[in-house]
């Protein structure tokens, strides 16, 4: 890809507060590349040879259970870091990262992590803050899985996706990447049959609008009531 301008990074959370010289140095250390939809950026258990910034697209982070079932842990949106195993004291990737759409990424060799955080402490601070926020999100999901009814979990999943990746349209807030009922079942720990029943019901009530791998949130207030058990 052509040489990238540092202004592309300036407004992204991992690089907040960094000088132009620091951004230029970060770009000089990185390689840019594209990843096609459905391909693995890295696999669970592989040696963590690189860490990444998603410049464009969406990435699914997926873990496998001991019996081989997939669980979607999170979705990575444009401007987020992924594969930062070194920041967590790991030498291997803890999950699979799969391109949900065609993606553009920057990659840095993992062996440069210590040098980068030493040269750019602001980047280190932003990265560790992001890790903390993700841990909080993971704890919230664990509580949801343990205490909430299925309808609440599914409603929360749609609301979170709309908030994190949504794009306003005439019909409502469109989740801006292909999302299937199987994906939502893997996010919420339930069956695709149950997800289909719930989404079809909410579609008929006009709370959401479904389509082929597409969901638009039409009435967020109604789904919020379901998520908070006030339905």
Buried (B, 14 or more C-beta within 10 A) or exposed (E): EEEBEBEBBBEBEBBBEBEEEBBBBBBEBBEBEBBEBEEEBBBBEBEBBBBBBBBEBBBBBBBBEEEEEBBBBBBBBBBBBBBBBBBEEEEEBBBBBBBBBBBBBBBBBBEBBEEBBEBBEBBBBBBBEBBEEBEEEEEEBEEBEEEBEBBBBBBBBBBBBBEBBBEEEEEBBBBBBBBBBBBBBBBBEBEBEBBBBBBEEBBEEEBBBBEEBBBBBBBBEBBBBBBEEEE
